[in-house]
């Protein structure tokens, strides 16, 4: 059953509050240092909200949106219908290196890493998918109590127990062959951790 295979606490949120939280997806993608000409993977792309922004920023490079949920991929295709540099892959993130046909420059996982049961194993899959020197970025909620992160007047995001500090992210990712390149602020409640493949 699909629900049993999804990472915990990572369901795609309602579009209205997602848009209220992220009114400028293109600005977020620029902040995360995605550059024109890159080959990029949007890992766990959901409904394509960030995939479209990634495709605009990476052009003339290409973006692959990968998700485990076929219904989400269909929504993502609609979100990106005006763009010609998007491709789609149905599959499990834990099999990423076997699903992506050629090494890429950049992998983004947004608002999902907190729910991955074996985070270092996923980071190894991502390392195996990247070119040498490629980047892996994680957009994550700061470890603020959920009741203190309202959007449209209601507490939003994963449970407090799932939220990770940058230090915790580094401890999970760096053993897989990465070094932290930098942290970026993504107000009001998020940060981006950008890693470079070193092995």
Phi and psi in degrees as a GROMACS rama.xvg file:
@    title "Ramachandran Plot"
@    xaxis  label "Phi"
@    yaxis  label "Psi"
@TYPE xy
-58.0212  -45.1637  UNK-2
-56.5693  -33.986  UNK-3
-71.6897  -18.7253  UNK-4
-97.9824  -11.5321  UNK-5
-76.113  148.557  UNK-6
-65.82  139.13  UNK-7
-60.4803  145.952  UNK-8
59.2418  36.5542  UNK-9
-131.501  20.8272  UNK-10
-62.7349  146.906  UNK-11
-66.68  125.419  UNK-12
-76.1591  169.065  UNK-13
-57.7482  136.59  UNK-14
-60.2904  -37.378  UNK-15
-62.815  -47.4496  UNK-16
-76.2713  -27.6606  UNK-17
-62.2532  -43.4498  UNK-18
-68.1521  -34.6564  UNK-19
-66.3974  -37.4223  UNK-20
-74.1273  -38.4743  UNK-21
-120.978  71.0576  UNK-22
-70.2662  -17.2208  UNK-23
-130.109  73.2472  UNK-24
-60.8828  -32.3111  UNK-25
-64.6914  -38.8075  UNK-26
-64.869  -38.5558  UNK-27
-60.5822  -45.734  UNK-28
-66.1113  -38.2586  UNK-29
-62.3643  -43.058  UNK-30
-60.0325  -32.5974  UNK-31
-81.6722  4.54275  UNK-32
68.6949  32.3329  UNK-33
-78.2103  132.177  UNK-34
-119.538  153.386  UNK-35
-55.7286  138.472  UNK-36
91.5723  -8.50475  UNK-37
-73.2178  151.423  UNK-38
-96.8151  122.593  UNK-39
-129.477  144.643  UNK-40
-114.498  128.736  UNK-41
-97.897  100.261  UNK-42
-87.0487  117.024  UNK-43
75.16  54.1887  UNK-44
-69.9107  -15.9564  UNK-45
58.3437  -133.845  UNK-46
-85.6871  9.64259  UNK-47
86.6518  11.8873  UNK-48
-57.9805  -46.0691  UNK-49
-87.2595  -23.5172  UNK-50
-59.2706  -43.5329  UNK-51
-62.4728  -42.8499  UNK-52
-64.6575  -38.8115  UNK-53
-63.2174  -41.9333  UNK-54
-64.6466  -40.3949  UNK-55
-64.253  -42.1728  UNK-56
-72.2612  -37.821  UNK-57
-81.2053  -17.2771  UNK-58
-53.5913  137.488  UNK-59
-82.6778  10.0167  UNK-60
-70.2146  -179.761  UNK-61
-123.889  154.494  UNK-62
-121.879  135.364  UNK-63
-109.579  120.982  UNK-64
-93.6555  123.213  UNK-65
-118.727  132.735  UNK-66
-150.505  154.859  UNK-67
-82.7932  -20.076  UNK-68
-100.054  113.096  UNK-69
-61.5032  -32.6106  UNK-70
-65.7671  -38.452  UNK-71
-64.4094  -42.2632  UNK-72
-61.3715  -38.7854  UNK-73
-63.4994  -40.2293  UNK-74
-65.4996  -39.4892  UNK-75
-62.5389  -40.2651  UNK-76
-59.9894  -38.2297  UNK-77
-67.4926  -42.1698  UNK-78
-60.4692  -29.8577  UNK-79
-109.258  15.6589  UNK-80
-61.5853  -26.2592  UNK-81
-83.5399  -3.28439  UNK-82
-106.584  142.675  UNK-83
-105.276  0.611089  UNK-84
-112.628  30.8611  UNK-85
-113.446  138.712  UNK-86
-128.139  165.094  UNK-87
-134.015  143.631  UNK-88
-139.22  120.307  UNK-89
-86.1431  127.302  UNK-90
168.292  175.297  UNK-91
-89.049  130.113  UNK-92
-55.8941  -31.2132  UNK-93
-72.2094  -5.65738  UNK-94
-114.888  22.5224  UNK-95
-53.08  -46.7878  UNK-96
-66.0715  -18.7763  UNK-97
-92.4078  -12.7384  UNK-98
-98.7561  -24.9589  UNK-99
-94.133  124.235  UNK-100
-70.7828  -24.8321  UNK-101
-147.149  153.484  UNK-102
-57.7941  146.133  UNK-103
-118.491  169.637  UNK-104
-87.791  -24.637  UNK-105
-157.009  137.172  UNK-106
-126.737  129.754  UNK-107
-115.028  134.779  UNK-108
-126.58  116.293  UNK-109
-112.189  123.273  UNK-110
60.8379  31.1776  UNK-111
-133.704  -30.6085  UNK-112
-57.8545  -31.7255  UNK-113
-59.9471  -25.6299  UNK-114
-95.8971  -0.360744  UNK-115
-74.025  124.262  UNK-116
-63.3082  -43.4005  UNK-117
-118.601  88.7157  UNK-118
-67.0137  -39.4149  UNK-119
-67.8735  -36.6117  UNK-120
-62.6828  -40.8637  UNK-121
-64.9047  -41.5705  UNK-122
-60.2422  -35.8694  UNK-123
-65.5554  -40.3017  UNK-124
-60.1849  -41.9275  UNK-125
-67.0409  -42.711  UNK-126
-57.649  -39.6743  UNK-127
-70.4558  -14.9943  UNK-128
-93.8603  -19.9842  UNK-129
-90.0627  150.458  UNK-130
-68.1012  157.984  UNK-131
-54.8085  132.24  UNK-132
81.1302  2.02578  UNK-133
-68.2616  162.38  UNK-134
-109.126  146.343  UNK-135
-127.653  120.128  UNK-136
-117.883  140.874  UNK-137
-121.868  123.375  UNK-138
-97.6906  124.272  UNK-139
-138.743  150.972  UNK-140
-71.6045  135.586  UNK-141
-60.8609  153.404  UNK-142
-77.0031  63.9739  UNK-143
-101.835  140.534  UNK-144
-53.269  138.329  UNK-145
-54.4856  -37.5184  UNK-146
-66.5402  -11.8304  UNK-147
-100.491  10.8137  UNK-148
-124.265  67.3699  UNK-149
-78.9879  146.72  UNK-150
-135.415  129.611  UNK-151
50.6356  43.9478  UNK-152
69.9956  15.8317  UNK-153
-132.945  145.185  UNK-154
-59.3539  136.096  UNK-155
-133.008  165.864  UNK-156
93.5098  179.61  UNK-157
-66.9688  161.928  UNK-158
-56.6821  151.382  UNK-159
-52.1349  -38.0865  UNK-160
-65.9592  -18.4309  UNK-161
-88.4152  -17.6445  UNK-162
-74.3118  141.742  UNK-163
-123.83  141.377  UNK-164
-80.5197  161.433  UNK-165
-55.3939  -36.4298  UNK-166
-62.2486  -42.0144  UNK-167
-65.866  -38.1746  UNK-168
-62.5209  -46.1378  UNK-169
-59.9771  -42.1452  UNK-170
-61.9967  -30.7772  UNK-171
-83.0205  -34.5431  UNK-172
-93.755  -41.537  UNK-173
-61.9087  -32.8018  UNK-174
-63.5804  -15.2687  UNK-175
-86.3584  5.52175  UNK-176
101.051  35.5539  UNK-177
-126.851  155.621  UNK-178
-126.365  140.795  UNK-179
-68.224  122.599  UNK-180
-86.4312  -37.5399  UNK-181
178.627  161.962  UNK-182
-112.823  138.359  UNK-183
-124.565  145.484  UNK-184
-84.0455  134.616  UNK-185
-129.514  76.628  UNK-186
-59.6481  154.021  UNK-187
-92.469  -16.5651  UNK-188
-127.229  2.5588  UNK-189
-120.62  163.425  UNK-190
-135.811  160  UNK-191
-114.942  128.923  UNK-192
-106.688  119.627  UNK-193
-109.406  121.261  UNK-194
-112.245  153.549  UNK-195
-116.262  135.349  UNK-196
-68.9728  127.038  UNK-197
-110.184  -12.2563  UNK-198
